[in-house]
Amino acid sequence: MDCPDCGAELLAFRVPADQREYLPGDEPGVAICPQCLHLIPVGKPPADLPDFRAIDDAFPAQAEAAIPMALALGLLSSLAIHRQEISMLLSEVERAGVDPLLVVDRLAVADGVQTPIDLEGRRRQLEQLR
C-alpha cells in the first residue's frame, strides 16, 4: 500500500488494544508513511511489525516504543486537538526507555523524512507538554 499524499510505501502494523483509543477511526491497525509521516487506518494489518527503521535510524525499533511513537507522530498535525493523546503516547514511549523528543529532533533533520509538519516547531510545543 502506498501513501496517498506522497506515494511512498506505507508501514502497516496492528495496534495493541490498549492503544486503539488513539487511532483515527475504528480499525485495528494503521500504516505510517516513512516519508511524510501521514497515518492511515488499516482494516487488516499484518501480524508482524514492520521495520520502523525504514523511517529513520533514530526511530525506536521495539514495539513498546515504536507503536506509540508512530501514533504520536501521526497526531502531530493536530496538536491542539490531540494534545492529551499525544502526551499519553509520549509517556508510553518514555516508559519503554526511549526519549521521544530526541526522536522528533532527529526526524526533523532526517534526509528521508519530508513532512509538511514543522517538526522543530512541534518539538518545542511538545516540550511544553512535559
ABEGO torsion letter per residue (X at the ends): XBBAAAGBBBBBBBBBAAAAAABBEABABBBBBAAAGBBBBBABBBABBBBAAAABAABBABAAAAAAAAAAAAAAABAAAAAAAAAAAAAAAAAAGBBAAAAAAAAAABAABBBABBAAAAAAAAAAAX
